[in-house]
């Protein structure tokens, strides 16, 4: 794969993984059945905004990082690749914690529905949970983000550098056919330029009967 194509593929991979994480954040992650104070039950739909509120900021950071990679130099590409690995790890951790403890991931919604707060009280209020596939989608996006960051670090030296729209031009003396430096047609010798005619002085010479052209 050519360096320019490699750069394009990696940047598109970062954008795609970030978009996938953002999409997962907007979907339902947990169906939680909670007991209400009046002895009834209610099924709450917990989306990613409640289960993993930091996911949106991490996904947006991935978009910004991909944009920065388009103009970054070699050293900055390595730094951005390391940051992409960190972003992938953070997205994976946020999704994993929601899967590991769905009751705690639903805490904000449970408190709003029942008025119950505190970890132990919420655990007692949640009668059952069902985890959907979307947190696993977010975890898959996180793996892609981290892997892409590693590849960016490993291949940053192969990427084409940023180009300049305008290049500086330097003029050099042109050699003559015999190899000797060709003289510049412009000279700094002021004496080579003809002196400007003095019209007033010519009229004075004519007044005295002298021919100004004789000089």
N, C-alpha and C positions, 0 to 999 in steps of 0.2 A: 504494500500500500504506500502511495506517495505521501510525503510529509504533509502536504496541503490537505489531502483527503483524510489522513489520520486526524488532523486537527479538527476538521469539520465533523467527522464521525463522533469524536469524543465530546465536543461541545453539544452536539445534538443529543447524545446520550445523557448528558447532565441535564439538559432542558427537559427531555422526556421523563427522566426519573423524578425530577422536581415536580413536573405536572402531574405525574401519577400519585405522588405523595399528597399533593394538594387536592386531587380528586378524592382520594381515600378519606381525607380529613372532612370532606363535606358529607360523607355517607354515614349510615347507622352502623355502629360498631357492636353495641350490646343491647339485647332485649332483657330488661330487668323487671322481675315481678316483685313488687314491694307490698308490704302490709300497711294499710292506712290506719290512723288512730281510731276510726269507727269500726274496726274489725273487717273492713273490706280489703280488696286487693286491686292493684292497678299495674298494668304492664307499661313500663317506660321505655321509650326508644332513645338510646344514648348515642349521639353521633360523635364524630371525631373531635368536634370543637369542644365537647365536654370531657371526653375520655383522654384526649391528648391535646390540650390547648396550645402547646408550644409548636405543634407540627406546622402550622401555617407560617410562622416566622422562619422556621428552618427551610421550608420549601421556597419561600421568597428569597432567602439567602442563596439558595442554589441557582435561582434565575440570575441574580446579580453576579454571582461568581462566574457563570457561563459568559455573561457579557464582558466581564473583566478579562477573561481568557482570550478574547478575540484580539486584544491589543497589548497583552502583557509580554514583557521580555522573558528571557530564559530563566532568570532567578525568580522573578515574580510568579512564573508558571509553576515552579516547584512549590512555592509558598501556597499558592491557590490550590494546587493538588492536595497538599496536606490538609488544608481547610475543608476541601471536599470530602476527604476521608473522615474528618471529624464530624461534618454534617451528616454523613451517612450513618455513623455510629450513634449520633444523637437521635435521628429519626427512628432507627431500629430500637433503641432503648425506650423511647416514648411509646412505641407500639407494643413492645414486649411487656412493659409494665401494665398496660391495659388488658392484655391477654392473661397475664399472670394473676391479676387481682381485679376482675371485672366489677366486683362490688365497690371497691374503692374508686375505680374509674368512673363509677356512676354516682359518686358521693354528692356532687353538686346538684344533680337532678333529683336525687332522693331527698335531700334536705329541702329543696324547693317544694316537693310534693307532700312531704310528711312533717316538715318542721323539725326532724330529728337530725342532730349533729353529733360528731364524734365518731371515731373509727369503729368502736365496739357496738355502738347503738345502730350505726348504719349496717353493719354486718348482720345484726339481728333483724333489722327491718327488711333486708333483701331476702326474699324467700327462694329465689332462683334466678339464674342468668343464662342467657344463650349468646355466645360470641359469634358474630358474623364473619365473613371472609375478608372484610375490608381492612382490619388491622394487619392481617397477613399480607395483603396487597401492599400496605405501607412498609412492612418489613422487607418485602421483595424490592421495592423501590429503594430502600435504604442500602440493600446489598449492592444494587447497581451503582448507586452514588459512590459508595466506598470503593468499589472495584475500579470505577472510572477514575477516581482520584489517584489511586495507585498507578494506573496506566499513564496518567498525565505526568506524574513524577518520573516514571521510568523512561518516557519517550520525549520529555520536554526539550532535550537537546536536538531532536530531529525536526522539531516544528520550524516552519519558516518564520523569520523575524518580521517585525513590523516594517512596512515599506513607507517611504517618504514620497509625497506627491510631487515635490519639486526637488531637484538635485542641484547642488552648487556647480558652477562652471568655472574652470580655471584655464586661462589662456597661457600657452607656452610658445616660445619662439620657434618658428618653422625653419628647418635647415635648408640651406641652398642646395642645388643639385650636386655641387662638389663636396658636400658634407660640412661646409663651414656654416656657422650661424648666419641666418639671413638678417640683414640690418633692418631695423624698423623704419618705415617710411616717415615716422614722426620723430623729430629731433628736438632736443631741448635747447639747441644753440640759437639764441635769440638773434645773433648777428646774421644768420642765414635768411631771416625774413626781411623783405624790403621795408625800409623806413617809410612811414606814412608821409605823404606830401604835405608841406606846410604852405597852405594857400596864402596866408598873410605875408610870410617871408618872401614869396614869389612876387607879390605886388610891390613890396618895398624895393626889391631888386630892379623891377621894371621902372619904378619911379626914379631910381638912381642911374638909369640907362644901362643896366647890366642885364645880360641874358641869363635867366635862371636855369635854362637847360644846359648851360655850358659847364655846370658843376658836375 
